[in-house]
Amino acid sequence: MEIKIVYAKNEDVGKRLDVFLAAALDITRSAAVKLIEDGNVTLGESAPDKKRKVSLGEEFAVTLPAPEPSEAMPEDILLDI
């Protein structure tokens, strides 16, 4: 797990939290929504709503979970070369 602190700048004011986090963390908006809904985003001591509008200077703590291991399994296939 990694914790990132993200600050709202002038250009972020008025954006929805999910849109702001997606841009700030270089992730998809749906990944940002999942972080928010799973309780991995806090503003102070509270968990904000994904539709919340960002204000200048707000500080969001984002806990990024460890990546899930890939479940790819090898399989035998016939190849004509």
C-alpha positions in Angstrom: 0.0 0.0 0.0 1.1 3.5 -0.8 -0.3 6.8 0.5 -0.3 9.8 -1.8 -1.2 13.3 -0.8 -2.9 15.3 -3.6 -3.5 19.1 -3.4 -6.1 21.0 -5.3 -4.7 23.9 -7.4 -6.4 26.8 -9.1 -7.1 24.8 -12.2 -8.8 22.1 -10.2 -11.4 24.3 -8.5 -14.9 23.2 -9.2 -14.0 19.8 -10.7 -15.8 16.7 -9.3 -13.5 14.8 -7.0 -13.4 11.7 -9.2 -12.4 13.7 -12.2 -9.8 15.6 -10.2 -8.3 12.4 -8.7 -8.2 10.7 -12.1 -6.1 13.5 -13.6 -3.9 14.0 -10.5 -3.1 10.3 -10.2 -3.1 9.5 -13.9 -5.7 6.8 -13.5 -9.1 6.2 -15.1 -12.2 8.0 -13.6 -13.7 4.6 -12.8 -10.6 3.7 -10.9 -10.8 7.0 -9.0 -14.5 6.2 -8.2 -13.5 2.8 -6.9 -10.9 4.3 -4.6 -13.4 6.8 -3.2 -16.2 4.2 -2.8 -13.7 1.8 -1.1 -12.9 4.4 1.5 -9.3 4.9 0.2 -9.7 8.7 -0.1 -10.0 11.1 2.8 -10.3 14.8 3.3 -9.2 15.6 6.8 -10.7 12.7 8.7 -13.8 12.2 6.6 -14.5 10.2 3.4 -15.8 12.7 0.7 -18.4 11.9 -1.9 -17.3 11.3 -5.5 -19.6 14.1 -6.7 -18.0 16.7 -4.3 -16.6 19.8 -6.0 -12.9 20.4 -5.2 -11.9 23.7 -3.6 -8.6 25.5 -3.7 -5.9 24.1 -1.3 -7.8 21.0 -0.2 -5.6 18.1 0.7 -6.7 14.6 -0.1 -5.0 11.5 1.2 -5.2 8.6 -1.2 -4.3 5.1 -0.2 -3.3 3.2 -3.3 -3.8 -0.6 -2.7 -1.1 -3.0 -3.8 -1.7 -4.2 -7.4 -3.5 -7.5 -7.6 -1.4 -10.3 -9.0 -2.2 -11.5 -12.5 -4.0 -14.8 -12.8 -2.6 -15.5 -16.3 -1.9 -19.2 -16.7 0.2 -20.8 -19.5 -1.6 -23.2 -21.8 -0.4 -25.6 -24.4 -1.3 -24.6 -28.0 -0.3 -26.2 -31.3 1.7 -23.9 -33.6 2.5 -24.8 -37.2 5.8 -23.1 -38.0 
